[in-house]
Amino acid sequence: MKRILIAFFAVLLTQLSGAQTQKYSTFYVQRASLFSKLAITSKDIVFIGNSITNGAEWNELFPRKRVKNRGISGDTSEGVYDRLDAVVKGRPAKIFILVGINDISGGIEVGAIVMNMRRIVEKIQKESPKTKIYLQSVLPVNPDFNMFKGHMKPEVIKEINQHYQNIAQEYKVKYIDLYTHFLEAGTDRMNKKYTNDGLHLLGEGYLLWREVVKPYL
């Protein structure tokens, strides 16, 4: 009996240790694992980011383009950086980046978010120099739905977007201002026609996003 208990606690401690050391969510690991097995070529256009990117059907939004979805729900700027190898090794034609809102909800300092974005851009430019980079602004949010309260920090979003714009200028990449297109007139909130939870997009929101980025594809 004593040996059985010892063995049981040994297994339990191993499982707890594994849970404590796992850096990202189970879903992140699952999806990143899949992405690592899927090929990217120099003709591909990659959209990478969090759940907002994850939720799009990019192949249907741009049926005549070789667009690949590399979004992972819940992802952060560090998470995107940590899985870039699977993208840049294929040297895609273009990469569209949208990330940062989950960093805000996770309490990550603006300085750290900005540093991670710099690292992302630098890594792409170093390892895939012919890839065109499109740095997209963080979208506005809307607290009226009383959901995702940790994300509802419009002043921080605007601060991050200003930094992203500065990074784009510094590294000579394209900055795409999605933010202003999604605003309710006269406010700093996302227009309710584009969301039903204050954070994620409805179909109308994805159609608007398509129109904003279409000239760059």
Secondary structure as GFF3:
##gff-version 3
##sequence-region A 1 217
A	DSSP	alpha_helix	2	21	.	.	.	ID=ss1
A	DSSP	alpha_helix	26	37	.	.	.	ID=ss2
A	DSSP	beta_strand	45	49	.	.	.	ID=ss3
A	DSSP	alpha_helix	51	54	.	.	.	ID=ss4
A	DSSP	alpha_helix	58	61	.	.	.	ID=ss5
A	DSSP	beta_strand	67	71	.	.	.	ID=ss6
A	DSSP	alpha_helix	77	82	.	.	.	ID=ss7
A	DSSP	alpha_helix	85	88	.	.	.	ID=ss8
A	DSSP	beta_strand	94	98	.	.	.	ID=ss9
A	DSSP	alpha_helix	101	105	.	.	.	ID=ss10
A	DSSP	alpha_helix	110	127	.	.	.	ID=ss11
A	DSSP	beta_strand	132	136	.	.	.	ID=ss12
A	DSSP	three_ten_helix	143	145	.	.	.	ID=ss13
A	DSSP	three_ten_helix	149	151	.	.	.	ID=ss14
A	DSSP	alpha_helix	154	171	.	.	.	ID=ss15
A	DSSP	beta_strand	174	176	.	.	.	ID=ss16
A	DSSP	three_ten_helix	179	182	.	.	.	ID=ss17
A	DSSP	three_ten_helix	192	194	.	.	.	ID=ss18
A	DSSP	alpha_helix	203	213	.	.	.	ID=ss19
A	DSSP	three_ten_helix	214	216	.	.	.	ID=ss20
###
